Amino acid sequence: MRARDGAHASACRGLSVDPFGPVSHASAVQKISAPHSTLVKRVLPFATMAAASAWTYSSHRGEQYALELALLWFVVGSIALWVLLRRGFWRLADTVEDQGGRLVITRWKTRIEVPIANVKALRRKPALNGSNVTLFLSAPSALGSEISFLAPGRRTMRDIEDKLEALASRIAKRDARQ
């Protein structure tokens, strides 16, 4: 069986077919964003608001205004959360992959491909664990003309600084040529 697999692999190499499949090309795609869970990003804030409303109702049980107070707390709190999260955390891209000549960016249910040539600048701000990265695009995309994401810290991804520096230098080289 082993000899046949070796012969198959050498025959495949002669035909320019990779015997290991698409897995061997994974090094060409570099993920440069920190992972976040949809549950944590979209559901947990409102579940917390519902729990706070239930606690408010249970602590005022027996009083005339308990249900109204709990509902008011839930509605006002949910609206405030929606406004705050929409301006901040929800605007962050979920995943950003560097594929050499382009970036593949996903936010919620929208996936776009941005050529490096369309990125004007990259700005990094240090954060608690990692950094906030903003990409400025020369032409607006489905996600806007500024796309932000969280890059992981050095503890999570040891070579993240090198990856971001390489991306920034490719963007700078493109600007120097123009």
PLY file of the C-alpha trace (Angstrom):
ply
format ascii 1.0
element vertex 178
property float x
property float y
property float z
element edge 177
property int vertex1
property int vertex2
end_header
0.00 0.00 0.00
2.85 2.40 0.90
4.65 1.89 -2.42
1.47 2.63 -4.32
0.93 5.86 -2.32
4.52 6.93 -3.06
4.05 6.21 -6.77
0.78 8.13 -6.71
2.47 11.09 -5.02
5.32 11.16 -7.52
2.86 10.87 -10.41
0.86 13.72 -8.96
4.00 15.86 -8.63
4.69 15.29 -12.32
1.24 16.66 -13.11
1.73 19.72 -10.85
-0.94 18.48 -8.48
-0.24 18.78 -4.77
-0.45 15.29 -3.21
-1.26 16.79 0.19
-4.31 18.76 -0.96
-5.26 22.31 -0.01
-4.01 21.88 3.57
-0.41 22.44 2.49
-1.33 25.91 1.18
-2.59 27.09 4.57
0.65 28.96 5.20
-0.20 31.35 2.33
-3.29 32.56 4.22
-2.43 34.41 7.41
-5.14 35.19 9.90
-4.34 38.55 11.48
-7.45 39.10 13.60
-8.35 37.86 17.06
-11.25 35.42 17.10
-14.53 36.39 18.69
-17.64 34.41 19.28
-20.94 35.47 17.75
-22.60 34.43 20.99
-20.41 36.77 23.03
-20.53 39.58 20.50
-24.24 39.60 19.65
-26.30 37.52 22.11
-24.63 37.81 25.53
-25.17 41.58 26.00
-28.93 41.21 25.56
-29.08 38.03 27.63
-27.35 39.99 30.40
-29.94 42.76 30.05
-32.74 40.18 30.28
-31.14 38.72 33.42
-30.85 42.19 34.98
-34.52 42.82 34.20
-35.53 39.49 35.74
-33.50 40.33 38.85
-35.21 43.74 39.04
-38.62 42.08 38.77
-37.82 39.45 41.41
-36.41 42.00 43.85
-39.56 44.16 43.57
-42.04 41.28 43.46
-45.27 42.05 45.18
-44.99 45.77 44.48
-47.42 47.38 42.08
-44.82 48.67 39.60
-42.49 45.61 39.48
-43.40 44.44 35.99
-43.36 47.95 34.53
-39.99 48.67 36.12
-38.48 45.43 34.77
-39.84 46.07 31.27
-38.66 49.67 31.32
-35.20 48.54 32.47
-35.06 45.96 29.67
-36.24 48.30 26.88
-34.12 51.32 27.85
-31.08 49.15 28.59
-31.42 47.23 25.31
-31.70 50.45 23.29
-28.64 51.89 25.05
-26.68 48.65 24.46
-27.69 48.56 20.80
-26.53 52.16 20.24
-23.22 51.64 22.05
-22.41 48.28 20.49
-23.39 49.45 17.01
-20.91 52.33 17.22
-18.13 50.28 18.75
-17.78 46.55 19.13
-20.17 45.49 16.38
-18.28 47.60 13.82
-15.17 45.43 14.30
-14.51 42.82 11.65
-14.93 39.26 12.85
-12.08 37.82 10.80
-9.32 39.30 8.65
-7.13 37.04 6.53
-4.06 38.25 4.66
-3.81 36.32 1.39
-0.82 38.14 -0.02
-2.32 40.46 -2.62
-5.68 40.83 -0.91
-7.40 40.82 2.45
-10.49 38.70 3.07
-12.63 40.43 5.70
-15.76 39.08 7.35
-18.18 40.95 9.60
-21.40 39.27 10.67
-22.81 37.89 7.41
-20.81 40.08 5.02
-17.59 38.78 3.46
-15.51 41.01 1.21
-12.17 40.78 -0.55
-10.07 43.94 -0.56
-7.01 44.13 -2.82
-3.95 45.55 -1.04
-3.91 48.22 -3.77
-7.18 49.59 -2.33
-5.76 50.05 1.18
-4.46 53.61 1.69
-3.14 53.26 5.22
-3.04 51.07 8.30
-3.19 52.44 11.84
-2.47 50.44 14.99
-3.39 51.40 18.53
-2.18 49.25 21.43
-5.01 47.73 23.47
-5.25 45.68 26.63
-4.41 42.40 24.88
-3.26 43.02 21.34
-4.01 46.07 19.25
-6.85 47.79 17.45
-6.06 47.95 13.76
-7.86 50.23 11.31
-7.55 49.88 7.55
-8.30 53.00 5.50
-9.58 52.15 2.03
-9.24 54.32 -1.07
-12.75 53.32 -2.20
-15.62 52.46 0.16
-16.57 48.80 0.42
-19.66 47.03 1.74
-18.14 47.49 5.22
-17.30 51.17 4.74
-14.15 53.11 3.98
-12.57 52.32 7.38
-12.44 48.74 8.60
-11.30 48.03 12.15
-10.43 44.75 13.80
-8.74 43.41 16.90
-5.31 41.90 16.32
-4.32 39.28 18.90
-1.55 39.88 21.41
1.91 38.34 21.33
0.84 35.68 23.83
-1.87 34.42 21.51
0.01 34.75 18.22
3.77 35.10 18.58
4.40 36.44 15.08
1.53 38.94 14.94
3.88 41.93 15.07
5.78 40.58 12.06
2.56 39.92 10.14
1.20 43.42 10.78
4.55 45.01 10.00
4.75 43.09 6.70
1.23 44.22 5.81
2.05 47.84 6.67
5.24 47.71 4.57
3.34 46.29 1.56
0.83 49.14 1.87
3.66 51.69 2.17
5.45 50.23 -0.88
2.25 50.52 -2.88
1.94 54.20 -1.84
5.59 54.87 -2.77
5.06 53.46 -6.27
2.08 55.73 -6.93
0 1
1 2
2 3
3 4
4 5
5 6
6 7
7 8
8 9
9 10
10 11
11 12
12 13
13 14
14 15
15 16
16 17
17 18
18 19
19 20
20 21
21 22
22 23
23 24
24 25
25 26
26 27
27 28
28 29
29 30
30 31
31 32
32 33
33 34
34 35
35 36
36 37
37 38
38 39
39 40
40 41
41 42
42 43
43 44
44 45
45 46
46 47
47 48
48 49
49 50
50 51
51 52
52 53
53 54
54 55
55 56
56 57
57 58
58 59
59 60
60 61
61 62
62 63
63 64
64 65
65 66
66 67
67 68
68 69
69 70
70 71
71 72
72 73
73 74
74 75
75 76
76 77
77 78
78 79
79 80
80 81
81 82
82 83
83 84
84 85
85 86
86 87
87 88
88 89
89 90
90 91
91 92
92 93
93 94
94 95
95 96
96 97
97 98
98 99
99 100
100 101
101 102
102 103
103 104
104 105
105 106
106 107
107 108
108 109
109 110
110 111
111 112
112 113
113 114
114 115
115 116
116 117
117 118
118 119
119 120
120 121
121 122
122 123
123 124
124 125
125 126
126 127
127 128
128 129
129 130
130 131
131 132
132 133
133 134
134 135
135 136
136 137
137 138
138 139
139 140
140 141
141 142
142 143
143 144
144 145
145 146
146 147
147 148
148 149
149 150
150 151
151 152
152 153
153 154
154 155
155 156
156 157
157 158
158 159
159 160
160 161
161 162
162 163
163 164
164 165
165 166
166 167
167 168
168 169
169 170
170 171
171 172
172 173
173 174
174 175
175 176
176 177
